[in-house]
């Protein structure tokens, strides 16, 4: 990889992209991410789309015997 950065912290964060470990997990849907900033972007998706899915909160039961 040819990524370069002047700070060690950014390099460590970038190196997570190359690992197989995804240690940041969404508390809503349990999807995992390699970087914390990816998780935060994902969580914004839940917040912005929450009202869209309110209509699906009602559950329906099958009446077939």
C-alpha positions as CSV (number, residue, x, y, z in Angstrom):
1,X,0.0,0.0,0.0
2,X,1.3,3.4,-0.9
3,X,-0.6,5.4,1.8
4,X,1.5,8.0,3.6
5,X,0.6,10.3,6.5
6,X,2.6,12.6,8.7
7,X,1.0,11.2,11.9
8,X,1.4,7.8,13.5
9,X,-2.3,7.8,14.7
10,X,-3.6,8.2,11.2
11,X,-1.3,5.4,10.0
12,X,-2.6,3.1,12.7
13,X,-6.2,3.9,11.7
14,X,-5.4,3.3,8.1
15,X,-3.8,-0.1,8.8
16,X,-7.1,-1.3,10.3
17,X,-8.4,-1.3,6.7
18,X,-5.9,-4.0,5.8
19,X,-6.7,-6.3,8.8
20,X,-9.5,-8.8,8.9
21,X,-10.7,-7.6,12.3
22,X,-13.8,-5.5,12.5
23,X,-14.0,-4.4,16.1
24,X,-16.6,-1.6,15.9
25,X,-20.2,-3.0,15.9
26,X,-23.5,-1.2,15.4
27,X,-25.7,-1.6,18.4
28,X,-28.8,-1.4,16.3
29,X,-28.2,-4.0,13.5
30,X,-25.0,-5.6,14.7
31,X,-23.0,-4.8,11.4
32,X,-19.3,-4.6,12.1
33,X,-16.8,-2.1,10.8
34,X,-13.0,-1.8,10.8
35,X,-12.9,1.9,11.6
36,X,-14.8,3.9,14.2
37,X,-15.5,6.6,11.6
38,X,-17.2,4.0,9.4
39,X,-19.4,3.0,12.3
40,X,-20.4,6.7,13.0
41,X,-21.3,7.2,9.3
42,X,-23.4,4.0,9.4
43,X,-25.2,5.1,12.6
44,X,-26.2,8.4,10.9
45,X,-27.9,6.2,8.3
46,X,-30.1,4.7,11.0
47,X,-30.9,8.1,12.5
48,X,-31.8,9.7,9.1
49,X,-33.9,6.7,7.9
50,X,-35.6,5.9,11.2
51,X,-38.8,7.8,10.3
52,X,-39.0,6.0,7.0
53,X,-39.2,2.6,8.7
54,X,-41.6,3.5,11.5
55,X,-44.5,2.1,9.4
56,X,-42.9,-1.3,9.5
57,X,-42.8,-1.5,13.3
58,X,-46.3,-3.1,13.4
59,X,-46.1,-6.9,13.3
60,X,-48.6,-9.1,11.5
61,X,-49.4,-12.7,12.3
62,X,-50.3,-15.3,9.7
63,X,-53.8,-16.7,10.2
64,X,-53.3,-19.8,8.2
65,X,-53.8,-23.0,10.1
